[in-house]
Amino acid sequence: MSGFRLIVSIVFALVTVSHCHKWPPKTKVLHIGGIFPINGTEGWQGGMACQPSAMMALDDVNSRFDLLPGYKLKLHWNDSECEPGLGALVMYDLLYKPPQKLMLLAGCSTVCTTVAEAAKMWNLVVLSYGASSPALSNRQRFPTLFRTHPSATVHNPTRVKILQNFGWSRIAILQQAEEVFISTVEDLETRCRESGIEIVTRQSFLNDPSESVRNLRRQDARIIVGLFYVVAARRVLCEMYKQGLYGSSYVWFFIGWYEDNWYEANLSQEKIECTREQMKEAAEGHLTTEALNWNQDNQKTISGMTVEDYRKRLNNELLKNGHDVNIRFPDGYQEAPLAYDAVWAVALALNRTMHRLAERGRSLDDFTYNDAISAGEIYSAMNATQFLGVSGTVAFSSKGDRIAWTLIEQMINGQYNKVGYYDTQTDNLTWLAEARWINGKIPQDRTIIIDKLRTVSFGLFVTMSLVSSVGIAAAIGLIIFNVVYREQKLIELSQPACNNVMLVGIVLLLSSVILLGMDGDTVPVVHFPVVCQLRAWLLCLGFTLAFGAMFSKVWRVHRKMKEKKSRTQSAKAKVDWVLVGLSCIDVIILTIWAIVDPQMRMVENFQLENPTDTEKDIKIRPSMEHCESKHQNIWLGVVYGYKGLLLIFGLFLAYETRSMKVRSINDSRYVGMSIYNVVVLCLITAPVSLVISSQADASFAFVTAALAFCCFISMALIFLPKVVEVVRNPDRPGDGDDETDQTVSKEEEERYRKLQQENEQLQQLIASREHKLKLLNQRLLERNASANVNGVTANPAVVSPSNNASTNVSTPVMSGPARTTTIHLPPAKKNR
């Protein structure tokens, strides 16, 4: 009973004190301006929820008689549509139309940038409830700006911490070309660089993100940070689906202040070319980082409400304004507590300023746009403001930024799930639940690249090595053949020394086949430059000796043909200066090349290929080894240039001497045919080898096959007839000791052949006429015999062939009146 009386006494005392202390009625009005983005089509239209929330706060502040006693706040606001030009117009309209405003509320980073930069000219403090641009933290540019909305840079330490937690060291950035996102990316790049995280590409867009998203795919971006407003986010998400940049291999970081169902809202109005199902599929698994805009504790705030009480009131206000929160929350719903607390921060700062001015004998009623003293007091009061609001603890840093924790969420099955918090001040990352990944494994930050060296297959290498070995053995055998049978005229008159030089060149060329097949599987990397040098020396010298010997032969034939026409005779040279000169050129070029710019091992990488035996995120990067120097093209141009001229000149000489026969070079025709063979194969091999150079087996097979074929054909054309003849007639004597050259042209040979045919025809004609004469003589004899039998005396006459122009055969039959028979024979042509 005594306890009950005590409680009653305390309540009575409190009521008595309350009635004794009467607060003055709120008869005066303090005016503040408000700029809300509501009806725009681009950017952030958070005013849809923030404006009703601010009006709720205004009612709650005005209902507190102990706050701003004698005054009530009135908010004059207009829509900026998140357009900086329209925002500036709204600001000027608020400032130049009475009454004067003590402070300004603003949202949307682009509008706040314009408003806050101009407000200092009117000594106005600006409080932003919805601007995250890091640029707004610049106190020299925005000296009177405060924000209940945390800066966008508050997300960057969280993003870096998440990247490090999952072991991701390679990311890409996709941003909208707005100052808020540009400043955020610059801060993120700095933090990533300090943490050893590589930014593989940074793509930006203004309205259409299609090309930027395609570039992300080209750069093989897997972990992508996206910074853009929600309207652009829907376009990006649709393009992600089209390009296939989603699923188990990709992780996207989006901004956390989008509404929960942002990915499926306004698709038809914004002409998004993806269905809701496609958008949901593309959004699955992405992460968001968001400053905590809602108090996480269900305790009473400065307004006397808990967060749940506030949520219910806000939902009712939004329903009254035509927003069905049961279907979709309006833009700015997540930032609504920030607008609510912004009005409370304004009220508390003005309340503190009112008392400070009263000590100076001034009041808020005396404020003008030129009153720097009152503006300074308002700034100081705002800087010292701290309270528990529906968005959490409200406090400002020295830059005017809100100090807040960061919430990490992940979309799973179309719903955002809280997975962790991050406290920037203590660098503490707290996981509430494990992140869930498609296929149950953490995505990689890059495609695993496996380098695969394209080498010549072992079977092909062995086959071509055996073929070249057979060719080398054949060439050595032919050299021995030339030495053994050098006394035979057939060999002696074929320039055996020149033939031996050609065979040495063929041996060098066929030896290079083995070197061309050596690669990283058979030769250590440190020894590869030696193989490169040997390839160049063997190919160049082998070609010069083999083709140079053929060239020397046709050059001699051509020279002898010129000597016959001019009826001069040159001295017989004991040294083949043509071969010596060509070999010296090769040695000089190769020596300078090896000293000045030696060939080294270079690896050429090709396009990535998909493996056929695994489903892992792996790509095969084929590569090939090449021998290259710094100025490879110049050296190849020099070598190919002079050898090309040699080929052309050799081809010309072979054509010019095609009909010539020289006794001292009895195989000149076969040499000419070999030159044709070499030129044709060189013209085919050079361009084709360039086309198929990226295919190790095909390139090696084609080049070595052409090389071997050329060598075998040349040996067969020049030496096979000699071998066959020597085998058939091993003891055939020589053709005499006369070594005088007899040069016969093709025209003379053709004339000789025609004369032979004509002679044969004439001989047949003479034989036919002699046969006719024989028959005629036989008839005359028979007639004479018949006349003798009948008693008639006759003078027989015998007809014989004559070399006169015409032959007359006269036969007297009887001595009476003469009757003569005359036979006229046509003249016969002389046998030529």
Buried (B, 14 or more C-beta within 10 A) or exposed (E): EEEEEEEEEEEEEEEEEEEEEEEEEBEBEBBBBBBBBBEBEBBBBBBBBBBBBBBBBBEBBBEBBEBBBBBBBEBBBBBBBBBBEBBBBBBEEBBEEEEBBBBBBBBBBBBBBBBBBBBBEBBBBBBBBBBBBBBBBBEEEBBBBBBBBBBBBBBBBBBBBBBBEBEBBBBBBBBBEBBBBBBBBEBBBEBBEEEEBEBBBBBBBEEEBBEBBBBBEEEBBBBBBBBBBBBBBBBBBBBBBBBEBBBBBBBBBBBBBBBBBBBBBBBEEEEBEBEBEBBBBBBBBBBBBBBBBBBEEEEEBBBEBBBEBBBEBBBEBBEEEEBEBEEBBBBBBBBBBBBBBBBBBBBBBBBBBBEBBEEEEBBBEEBEBEBEEBBBBBBBBBBEBEBBBBBBBBBBBEBBBBBBBBBBBBBBEBEBBEBBBBBBEEEEBEEEEEBBBEEEEBBBBBBEEEEEBBBBEEEBBEBBBEBBBEBBEBBBBBBEBBEEBEEBBBBBBBBBBBBBBBBBBBBBBBBBBBBBBBBBEEBEEEEBBEBBBBBBBBBBBBBBBBBBBBBBBBBBBBBBBEBBEEEEEEEEEEEBEBBEEBBEBBBEBBEEBBEEBBBEBBEEEBEBEEEEEEEEBBBBBBBBBBBBBEEBEEBBEBBEEBBBEBBEEBBEBBEBBBBBBBBBBBBBBBBBBBBBBBBEBBEEBEEBBEEBBBBBBBBBBBBBBBBBBBBBBBBBBBBEBBBEBBEEEEEEEEEEEEEEBEBBBEEEEEEEEEEEEEEEEBEEEBEEBEEEBEEBBEEBEEBBEEBEEEEEEBEEEEBEBBEEEEBEBEBBBEEEEEEEEEBEBEEBEEEE
